[in-house]
Amino acid sequence: MLVLAAPPAAGNFPGGVAAELPEVSDRVLSLALHLAAGIVTAVIGLELMPEALAASVPWVPIAAFVGGGALFMAWRSSSTPSSTATALTPSLGLLLALGQVPADAPEGLAAIATLRAAGIPRRTRVLMALGFAAPILIGASLGCVALRQAPNRSPSPCWP
């Protein structure tokens, strides 16, 4: 699971570094956020929703998606959907992890550009950019623990 979580976890850092080079305008910041949101929405729409609609009780994953989106908007944290998707199939988890990476770079750029505009010192910004990986890796690990007893369609991605 941590192997699947590593690419999205590392994806924020290049965007954060890019925000350190030139001055990032409000327009570039807005475009980066829209790009990230569009990529994540496309991945979810193309890969996760067909799985959700095929479930025996489709309203549960749809309600979870809507609730998670609302929580994300309220909290504005970076996350990866690959841990629960891997409970379905490892290939879906891999696809979602790889699909998340292109969205993470603009997220990192937006986050670090915002911190830069707020006058946060460069050292703190770089440490924060490195720290973006922590919630993703911790979330993937907690997802494995929470789902270890869940019925799988495939072998556990967490433990051999």
Order of alpha helices (4+ residues) and beta strands (2+ residues): alpha-alpha-alpha-alpha-alpha-alpha-alpha-alpha
